[in-house]
Amino acid sequence: MSGIFGIVSDRNCVDDLFYGTDYQFHLGTKIGGMAVYDRKDIHYKIKSIGLYPFRPQLFNFKENVKARSGIGVVSDYEVQPFKIKSHLGNYALAHVGKIANLEKLALRELEKGKNFIENTEEEFNQVELIANLISQGKSFVEGIEIMQNEIKGSSSLMLLTKEGIYLARDKSGRTPIVVGRKLGSMAATSETTAFENLGFEFEKDLGPGEIGLLTNEVYRQLKEPRNKLQLCTFLPIYYGFPTSCYEGVNAEQIRYQFGEFLAQRDLDEGGFDVDFVFGIPDSGVGSGIGYSNKSGLPYERGFVKYTPTWGRSFMPQDQKIRDLVAEYKLIGNRRIIKNKKIIITEDSIVRGTQLKEKVRELFKHGATEVHARISCPPLTHACNFLNFSRSKSIMDLATRRAMKKVEGRDVFDITSYTDENSEKYGRMVEVIRMDLGLTSLKFQYFNDMVEAVGLPAENLCPGCWREVEA
């Protein structure tokens, strides 16, 4: 995943750009960068944020430049933002998304005589490809349209130019771009959270495929949005910051409702004799509170996240690092946990790395029962649209490993495993429960998840649970 922020102002805006970009930090943990236009040229800085956070890495750049427009990005994969020289003029580019046909398009561009910088990931850089496609247009808008039509997957982007910042939301709207305003300045962001402390008021969500130009006075639409919206459902489930809103719905309120639906299902089945409930930080907390409010069970902080240094545990690509983060980022409160029966809420189970370790720790701290309630249905498919999980194999998913164990082979029809009333679904969940060492395990039903999000089902991407063509 990645997050982007852009601003155009009638005064020096580098502080707002710096802090606005930093408010995207929960969306990416590998690369951070800023690009500014000082009325003469574009200046940019890209830094690794894998070991040190965004602010200390980019602070000196902020202090040494002055500009009235700029873009910033945090990314968990590609190096960005780039400064590009082209027949359209100089510009800087940052994007959010995943190009599923990246290699095919890049090889085609190579045959045309285009160049790509070799990088340590041994893959083509998506931002470079986007720049090559945009350069085929006679204008920035035409170039962006070419890019949108050529790629499979998704891309929301910002182009910093002397005219302002061109904004383009993914053609299916899977990732947001939101415009805000304050006196003398206009800004755009992936996360509305970035507006709150910087004094910006929400103005509009770009629609799917919409293209526009941001100046310090106005956002001007240059291409109307498409009709079909497919917002990434995993944003409110996991990625999104609690104070952010997507298409008018708030992430934390959605998570409360996830917990309420899970609690109601337990209540309908007779409830549980347990002592308290708590949510696994960060994105399981909201559903834990919702579960507590609905069920009447007390809410306790069984685990507390050590927020100063530890990030999110399934973003890192290396399994050893994922295991390390999962082990160290949460600290159990032994005096609360000991001799207690507990319900924990979690946003999702991807590989099971964090949850398995935490369940083991809860029992080590003296818990007598640990019941898990998961905010979303079992994740059964690889995402074709966002780089939220770069596992080498889909079989890394906890669900796929469980299916393989049930079937006794690698190849099988997964249709029955997505039917919540089927025998195979129940067997899959039981295998996952046993592997994680839980007393009981229940996932959210698909229809309950959609209702909790509060948008029509056709406006949500089901790609984590259904086959969706890129």
Steps between C-alpha positions, in 0.01 A plus 500: 500500500600867476365839598533833318451864595519814289458872560495824302509827695546876468783480756776261604323167554787263578403456866145401404638267232742339745243433772223414253722232349600374842129441574511233228772305683265219609456417129864424422815403685780482242545818290419863578547799273407859421519713188451878492477765229664832592388691186832420333548127523387183671704374794445162657629263765441127542603312815467151643261501796533130580710559812435869573161674464408760239544814710866466605595375154346793309534775763818653357348515152197681642721750679710580193234561233223751453221450251136573433411156370610144556413133529607235750470124522559209734518159336549140600656414167612723213755781517318832445431786431695541178589821319438456128614707203261464207362675193206599723735684735673405822287335767516276806285191536375287790238226495308242704409163354613187324543448126418135436631506141816693595752267336304469176465876459861567601636248248287664232646839591852357483430382147406860417841617618400624846731451799446378855733541796610165641410467868575260782149354493576345160169630371397797291407808702129575462552876520747488209252306291222747580727786393577325170130453430411859591773628264307350207229764539491847348401637841513379858131417493529301179808323635323406824205367300740285295646364822158427649393311189823302464553367849329212669478534873480845657677833528407824673755772442621857544708693245678812625536755218549875468124535435408322824444137595319266263293248694372172359311240698520133411254417221294282736553723804665230708723753675372845600611849408330766710519878449502752785518876534621767741566870449759540225561126453353190340615148587434140396559185700452125518385531862265772627681466835770723351258794482393515864800657673612698196177700487360375169127453448375214288385612156449185289594143421627449148287242320638185335721593206452872558781735395540859618743785566562638849611862542520712812152636430295219352475140391399488133357178360654411162345157449171380644500187717392160381180344626636189676658541843687205657652638821755270664310333786827437683545875558241527779580147620874545549691777327296806575573724796205512742421868435503466121188488286444320170210607280350669805526205741738502797748215555455482877121497481523219246720303738256553787233344281726208408517424873127547548419249226744248647352544847143470375582172333645366825197626692267328253686177571474534878792728582819416688606458859811718478654772714576776249571592139781697342614591150845422362662841432467693284217416262338234719429752778192658342330165449588404857324809631203429275487140624520616862222758458267253330568202726524684831838340571763728653781626277854462633840577344654155506763603247647846460696597191842656550424784260830694497685258273305197380300501180249261345596137489391368163635786286867389506585263215750287692339232718769531768429873532124436509552250782723745687248784479215268601698383803618834632247769412227399748552470874264285704364618835545188713296622795196557281536175303578247775224245576259668257282379216546747216347598166743677267404684181732531204461674163594197288714190476745519209778253578420463870849620598398750765193328636665163559777660702259714699269210583801306626601801709150538649503142621855547628375800699236281662187535284277193537303549175568714192218548248573696179249700296622630162358819344498371143435165329794261441741647243510250215637691199811700414444869437546607136468869577710598802841389621373425848646149507793395284519137603675283246204260494129528568550182703656723769146605594374325812181405316682335210721302735189381683326407174803301394490311828129425461541389138836327533621658175607836351237539228132519590176692443475767769137596427357297787753653738347845450148378586459572871241223537701227330671208671835587340483857628453366851787254462728776367422725797560209740843432348593868537370500859711199591808641329468827693431322830167676560213383718257614230518697175233679297530723194264775390238399247545668162158670494547628856835650400342685207216629716746622763703695243182681401555521123313299237663163432559595136713795617743280696780290353453134604843396369622360834209252503398454137683470167513848344677556169771764511 
